[in-house]
Each structure stands twice: as structure tokens, then as C-alpha cells.
């Protein structure tokens, strides 16, 4: 098989533009380091501002009619007494079973001491009656 040594001529109808004269393809704006840096800084600032606003407004209450709805729960002690110490602060969330206040134990200690004295007196009378008979 013979080798063809002739080079095919380019089509005469096609006009070729040299590479130096071809218009450049528009490069992505994100390829520029300055633009990329500005975008990163803008995103970081937006996240920081958004976080700061969330933290500032998360516990704020606003109203149009100057009334705020709330949940009120009635409380009653199991025993009466004078409150010696309050263990919670205003608007502090509490759970069922949390100790809210301490009642002054002096009244109950006095009643317990009286009952103990009455018991000892009754036991002494019972011993006196048992030995006198």
C-alpha cells in the first residue's frame, strides 16, 4: 500500500482568525482573588451580624397593643409557714420538682419539741403509775 505524501489543502471557503485576534472568553469573576476575598468577607460579616441579631432579639417580646400573654400557674404550699429563703429569680424557668422556696423551720421545730416533751411526760407518768401499783 502506497503512502500518500500529499498534504490536503485547507478549504478555501473557511476564513481562519489568528488566535491572537480571537476575542477572549469572559473569565469567571470568582476566579479573581480580590473578588473571592470580598465575597468571603461579606459572607462572614452577614453571618456575624445575623448571629448577633438573633442573640439580641431571641428573648425580647414585642407587642402592638401593650399586652403580653403569659402562662400563669397557681402555686400552693403543702404546709403553711413563713418563707425563709426564695431560691429562684424572676422569670427563671423551673421544672416540676424544683425547690422554689424554703420555709422557716423554727415553728415546726417548736411543735416537734413540744410533742417530744409531751411524749416524755406521758412516758414518765406511765412509769410512775406502773411502779406505784
C-alpha positions as CSV (number, residue, x, y, z in Angstrom):
1,X,0.0,0.0,0.0
2,X,1.5,3.3,-1.0
3,X,1.8,6.2,1.4
4,X,0.1,9.4,0.3
5,X,2.7,12.1,0.6
6,X,0.4,15.0,-0.4
7,X,-0.9,17.2,2.3
8,X,-4.5,18.2,1.9
9,X,-5.0,21.8,1.3
10,X,-7.3,23.7,3.7
11,X,-10.7,24.6,2.4
12,X,-10.6,27.9,0.7
13,X,-14.1,28.9,1.9
14,X,-13.1,28.9,5.6
15,X,-11.6,32.0,7.0
16,X,-9.4,31.4,9.9
17,X,-8.8,34.1,12.5
18,X,-5.4,34.0,14.2
19,X,-5.5,33.1,17.9
20,X,-4.2,36.5,18.9
21,X,-7.1,38.2,17.4
22,X,-9.8,35.9,18.8
23,X,-12.0,37.6,21.5
24,X,-11.1,36.3,25.0
25,X,-13.7,34.2,26.7
26,X,-15.0,36.1,29.7
27,X,-13.4,34.7,32.8
28,X,-15.4,33.9,35.9
29,X,-15.5,36.8,38.3
30,X,-14.8,34.4,41.2
31,X,-11.5,33.5,39.6
32,X,-10.2,36.9,40.7
33,X,-8.7,36.6,44.2
34,X,-9.8,40.1,45.2
35,X,-13.4,39.3,44.3
36,X,-13.2,36.0,46.1
37,X,-11.8,37.7,49.2
38,X,-14.5,40.3,49.2
39,X,-17.2,37.7,48.9
40,X,-15.8,35.6,51.7
41,X,-15.6,38.7,54.0
42,X,-19.1,39.7,53.1
43,X,-20.4,36.2,53.9
44,X,-18.6,36.2,57.2
45,X,-19.9,39.7,58.1
46,X,-23.5,38.6,57.2
47,X,-23.2,35.5,59.4
48,X,-21.8,37.6,62.3
49,X,-24.5,40.2,62.0
50,X,-27.2,37.6,61.7
51,X,-25.9,35.8,64.8
52,X,-25.7,39.0,66.8
53,X,-29.2,40.0,65.9
54,X,-30.6,36.5,66.7
55,X,-28.8,36.6,70.1
56,X,-30.1,40.1,70.9
57,X,-33.8,39.5,69.8
58,X,-34.3,35.9,70.9
59,X,-35.7,36.7,74.4
60,X,-37.3,40.0,73.5
61,X,-41.0,40.4,73.5
62,X,-42.8,42.9,71.3
63,X,-46.4,43.9,71.1
64,X,-48.7,46.2,69.2
65,X,-51.4,46.5,71.9
66,X,-49.2,46.8,75.0
67,X,-50.4,43.4,76.3
68,X,-48.2,40.4,76.7
69,X,-49.6,36.9,77.0
70,X,-48.1,34.7,79.6
71,X,-48.7,31.4,81.3
72,X,-49.7,31.7,85.0
73,X,-49.6,28.7,87.2
74,X,-51.2,28.7,90.6
75,X,-48.9,27.6,93.4
76,X,-49.8,26.5,96.9
77,X,-47.5,25.1,99.7
78,X,-48.2,21.7,101.1
79,X,-47.7,23.2,104.6
80,X,-48.2,26.7,105.8
81,X,-45.3,28.8,107.1
82,X,-43.1,31.8,106.9
83,X,-40.8,31.9,103.9
84,X,-37.2,32.0,104.9
85,X,-35.5,32.0,101.5
86,X,-36.5,32.3,97.8
87,X,-34.3,30.0,95.7
88,X,-35.4,31.3,92.2
89,X,-35.1,34.6,90.4
90,X,-37.7,36.5,88.3
91,X,-38.6,34.8,85.0
92,X,-36.3,31.9,85.7
93,X,-37.6,28.7,84.0
94,X,-38.3,25.9,86.5
95,X,-39.2,22.2,86.2
96,X,-41.5,20.1,88.1
97,X,-39.9,19.1,91.4
98,X,-37.6,22.1,91.7
99,X,-37.4,23.7,95.2
100,X,-38.7,27.2,94.9
101,X,-38.7,28.5,98.5
102,X,-37.5,27.3,101.9
103,X,-40.0,27.6,104.8
104,X,-38.7,28.8,108.1
105,X,-38.3,25.6,110.2
106,X,-38.4,27.3,113.7
107,X,-42.2,27.0,114.1
108,X,-42.1,23.3,113.2
109,X,-39.1,22.7,115.4
110,X,-41.0,24.2,118.3
111,X,-44.0,22.0,117.6
112,X,-41.7,18.9,117.4
113,X,-40.0,19.9,120.7
114,X,-43.5,20.3,122.3
115,X,-44.6,16.9,121.0
116,X,-41.3,15.3,122.2
117,X,-41.8,16.9,125.7
118,X,-45.4,15.7,125.8
119,X,-44.2,12.1,124.9
120,X,-41.6,12.1,127.6
121,X,-44.1,13.4,130.2
122,X,-46.6,10.7,129.2
123,X,-43.9,8.0,129.4
124,X,-42.8,9.3,132.9
125,X,-46.4,9.2,134.1
126,X,-46.8,5.7,132.7
127,X,-43.7,4.6,134.6
128,X,-44.9,6.3,137.7
129,X,-48.2,4.6,137.5
130,X,-46.6,1.2,136.8
131,X,-44.3,1.5,139.8
132,X,-46.9,2.8,142.2
133,X,-49.2,0.0,141.7
